[in-house]
Amino acid sequence: MAILQRRNLLGLGAALGSTLGATLWATPRSALAQAAPAPTGPHTLAPLPYAFDANEAAIDARTMELHWRFHHGGQVNNLNMAIREHTALQALPLDQLLMNLGQVPEAVRTAVRNNGGGHANHSMFWGIMGGRGGEPTGELAAAIAQDFTDFATFRNRFNAAANGVFGSGWAFVTVTQAGRLAIVTRPGQDNPLMDGQRVLIGNDVWEHAYYLRYQNRRAEYTANWWNVIDWSKVATRYAAAKAGTLTV
Ligand code: MN
């Protein structure tokens, strides 16, 4: 749609002999050829694994839809755009791309970092919600007890980290292949994969994640967020981390 509109505008400009039309006349054929449709891959926006209102206990349906469709969707599009002329980068799985940002050409490195990081962060984020909260069980509960004493302490420390992020960013729990856990924060859309660490869970504390319902009350959002965690999905991620198969 946007492309059609742009073509129509350009056609109109040329017909009217306007500045826009003159610009079009002066544009070399090679530059026009680059105005191709936006790439549709290799990265794609997966459907949410639940309805927009599945996380109402913490996040309203409108926020879920806007956040997924436009914030995450925009990052997927921008990532594909950034690597559209880099076939070697297109071939890399997202986690490998983020773990090797130093190999990404400088001209597109920031775009790959921000949009690739955002794609990984949001994919993980959607994947661990849609549940009813409560507490983890089994191996994951044991790991939390080992590294944080108990679940309440773990949750309090995570919330303190999330609430303490200045401006836009994320709080994460990283997981080693040995199953050890740690709480970290990152600014912007950075992801611990950029430092070679795998993510078990993470909470998005950009204002777009909570502003419609909570406005400035981030601590209320981070407290409620635990009510929609699906611990069975987190347990699957934990098992994958120990098996060496966890990606983003
Ligand atoms: Mn977000």
Residues whose N, C-alpha, C, O or C-beta is under 5 A from the ligand:
A	BS01	MN	H71 D204 W206
